[in-house]
Amino acid sequence: MKRDLQAVNNFDFLARSFARMYALGQVVDIQAVTGNMSTDQQAWFRKRYEQYCQQATRARELELEH
């Protein structure tokens, strides 16, 4: 159980990190990132990544407005 929680935390950190990179204009190849994940892990990761991309993009837009 602890190991699964750590894996989720790691995936969440990666999703946030790649989303921030995307928001900063860097190319992110999510297929390459998720290539070794199971189908369920990929689906979860992509959902979190998309959510974080929206947040990071909005935060970046707000930064640039000021």
C-alpha positions in Angstrom: 0.0 0.0 0.0 2.8 2.4 0.9 4.6 1.6 -2.3 1.4 2.3 -4.4 1.0 5.7 -2.6 4.6 6.6 -3.3 4.1 5.7 -7.0 1.0 7.9 -7.2 2.9 10.8 -5.5 5.7 10.3 -8.0 3.3 10.3 -11.0 1.5 13.3 -9.7 4.8 15.2 -9.3 5.8 14.3 -12.8 2.4 15.4 -14.2 2.8 18.8 -12.5 6.4 19.2 -13.6 5.7 18.3 -17.3 2.6 20.6 -17.2 4.7 23.5 -16.0 7.3 22.8 -18.7 4.4 22.8 -21.3 3.1 26.1 -19.9 6.5 27.6 -20.3 6.6 26.7 -24.0 8.7 23.6 -23.8 7.8 20.6 -26.0 6.5 17.7 -23.9 6.1 14.3 -25.5 3.5 12.7 -23.2 3.6 9.4 -25.3 7.3 9.1 -24.4 6.7 9.9 -20.8 3.9 7.4 -20.4 5.3 4.7 -22.7 6.2 2.2 -20.0 3.1 2.8 -17.9 0.1 0.4 -17.8 -3.0 1.4 -19.6 -4.6 2.5 -16.3 -1.6 4.4 -15.2 -1.4 6.2 -18.6 -5.1 7.2 -18.4 -4.7 8.5 -14.8 -1.5 10.3 -15.7 -2.9 12.0 -18.8 -6.0 13.1 -16.9 -3.8 14.7 -14.2 -1.4 16.1 -16.8 -4.3 17.8 -18.6 -5.6 19.2 -15.4 -2.2 20.6 -14.4 -1.7 22.0 -17.9 -4.9 24.0 -17.6 -3.8 25.3 -14.2 -0.2 26.0 -15.3 -1.3 27.7 -18.5 -3.7 30.0 -16.6 -1.1 30.8 -14.0 1.4 31.6 -16.7 -1.1 33.9 -18.4 -1.7 35.7 -15.1 2.1 36.1 -14.6 2.4 37.7 -18.0 -0.5 40.1 -17.4 1.4 41.8 -14.6 
